[in-house]
Every structure is written in structure tokens, then in C-alpha cells.
Amino acid sequence: MKRLFWLSVGAGAGVYATNRVKRKVTRIAQAWSPEGVAARAVTTGQSTGRRLRYFAADVRTEMRAREAELREAVRMDQAPPEVDGPRRRVLKARYTIIDDKDGH
């Protein structure tokens, strides 16, 4: 009776292990088949595109914040300073006063 019990336990363990290995091999074979590789490539491409869109949105947000900081630091949104004398001009983009010695 003992031998019959252990024979049954061994046979059951063998069947169980065989089924587990078969499922794993089938899953690996499907993953590396042309259809499986194509499906993984599509999924990876979609997730990469989504991550790139998120990155671009973050860059635009931070770019606007940094531009606002720079505009405030340079006082670009304010009126340009008054011009002193006839031979000077103001560049509106930078508000820099340039001596006009060469006639330009």
C-alpha cells in the first residue's frame, strides 16, 4: 500500500511538472513568434509615443515658466527707458542704449 501511495504521488508530481513546463514553453514560443514580437513592438511603440508626449508637455510647461522668469529679470514687458541725447537709440528687444557713432 505504501508503494502504491508513493507511486501515485510521483506520477501526480510528474504530470503537474510536465503541464507547468509545457505551459511555460508554449508561452515563450508564442512570445517569440513573429506575431508575438510584432505585438510587443506595437505596444512598446505606443508606450514610447505616450511617454514622449508627456515629456514634450513637461518641456513646454517648464519653458513657459523659465521664459516668464527671464522676462521679469530683463524687464522685457516694461516700457523702454528714455533716450538721452540725439545720437543714441534704444533697441526694443534688449533695451540696450547704443551710441550711434557710425551713422547706423
MODELLER restraints for C-alpha pairs under 7 A, 6 or more apart:
rsr = mdl.restraints
at = mdl.atoms
rsr.add(forms.Gaussian(group=physical.xy_distance, feature=features.Distance(at['CA:30:A'], at['CA:36:A']), mean=5.80, stdev=0.5))
rsr.add(forms.Gaussian(group=physical.xy_distance, feature=features.Distance(at['CA:31:A'], at['CA:37:A']), mean=6.36, stdev=0.5))
rsr.add(forms.Gaussian(group=physical.xy_distance, feature=features.Distance(at['CA:71:A'], at['CA:77:A']), mean=6.71, stdev=0.5))
rsr.add(forms.Gaussian(group=physical.xy_distance, feature=features.Distance(at['CA:80:A'], at['CA:92:A']), mean=6.63, stdev=0.5))
rsr.add(forms.Gaussian(group=physical.xy_distance, feature=features.Distance(at['CA:80:A'], at['CA:95:A']), mean=5.84, stdev=0.5))
rsr.add(forms.Gaussian(group=physical.xy_distance, feature=features.Distance(at['CA:83:A'], at['CA:89:A']), mean=6.66, stdev=0.5))
rsr.add(forms.Gaussian(group=physical.xy_distance, feature=features.Distance(at['CA:83:A'], at['CA:90:A']), mean=6.96, stdev=0.5))
rsr.add(forms.Gaussian(group=physical.xy_distance, feature=features.Distance(at['CA:87:A'], at['CA:99:A']), mean=6.21, stdev=0.5))
rsr.add(forms.Gaussian(group=physical.xy_distance, feature=features.Distance(at['CA:87:A'], at['CA:100:A']), mean=5.31, stdev=0.5))
rsr.add(forms.Gaussian(group=physical.xy_distance, feature=features.Distance(at['CA:88:A'], at['CA:97:A']), mean=6.42, stdev=0.5))
rsr.add(forms.Gaussian(group=physical.xy_distance, feature=features.Distance(at['CA:88:A'], at['CA:98:A']), mean=5.70, stdev=0.5))
rsr.add(forms.Gaussian(group=physical.xy_distance, feature=features.Distance(at['CA:88:A'], at['CA:99:A']), mean=4.92, stdev=0.5))
rsr.add(forms.Gaussian(group=physical.xy_distance, feature=features.Distance(at['CA:88:A'], at['CA:100:A']), mean=5.52, stdev=0.5))
rsr.add(forms.Gaussian(group=physical.xy_distance, feature=features.Distance(at['CA:89:A'], at['CA:97:A']), mean=5.79, stdev=0.5))
rsr.add(forms.Gaussian(group=physical.xy_distance, feature=features.Distance(at['CA:89:A'], at['CA:98:A']), mean=5.87, stdev=0.5))
rsr.add(forms.Gaussian(group=physical.xy_distance, feature=features.Distance(at['CA:90:A'], at['CA:96:A']), mean=5.77, stdev=0.5))
rsr.add(forms.Gaussian(group=physical.xy_distance, feature=features.Distance(at['CA:90:A'], at['CA:97:A']), mean=4.91, stdev=0.5))
rsr.add(forms.Gaussian(group=physical.xy_distance, feature=features.Distance(at['CA:90:A'], at['CA:98:A']), mean=6.76, stdev=0.5))
rsr.add(forms.Gaussian(group=physical.xy_distance, feature=features.Distance(at['CA:91:A'], at['CA:97:A']), mean=6.77, stdev=0.5))
